[in-house]
């Protein structure tokens, strides 16, 4: 989701107000540094001059992108914090991290910050799940659901270690998303494709691995949802 700088501080103040009550809902932001005074009145505990995001001074007018779990999201909204361009992944935060680490088979940590300045560019959010059950042949399954809005699951199988490419194209043949481009172990994989930044229409997803090539069609039917459920 996207949040303006002043609203971000409002979210931090809500978390600080809960210290000593329920630390589970404290808004922790990787890449953000700040100081606070717990003796100050609620809503005035963050020392604004100390706030930095990825080592850059905080700007109350700037838009930032942020990921939060459903619990914190609900608290922010119910407390009057305004957010924009909300995208629900459909995957619990801890499960997405577990799946990602399982897919890589190792953890290569690089601090990039959980918050970054929103560039406004189109983006595709994908989460991947792997099954290590024995697979007999290469296969690309029909996406589900289809038609979809805004997310759909694409499943495929590879029977051997392979350099796998899974890309999405529009009707003109222009690539709009690269979902997978790496070496993968044999197994069955699920990828969630989120097309919220794209226009309605027909798209094609193409799997390539060890000489195997298969393409299938999917339909994105974009429907305007109530505010906060994009």
Buried (B, 14 or more C-beta within 10 A) or exposed (E): BBBBBBBBBBBBBBBBBBEEEEEEBBBEBEBBEBEBEEEEEEEEBBEEEEBEBBEEEBBEEBBBBBBBEEEBBEBBEEEEBEBBBBBBBEBEBEEBEEBBEEBEEEEEEEEEEBBEBBEEEEBBBBBBBBEEEEBEEBBBBEBEEBBBBBBBBBBBBBBEEBEBBBBBBBEEEEEBBEBBEEEBBBBBBBBBBBBBBBEEEEBBBBBBBEEBEBEBEBBBEBEEEEEBEB
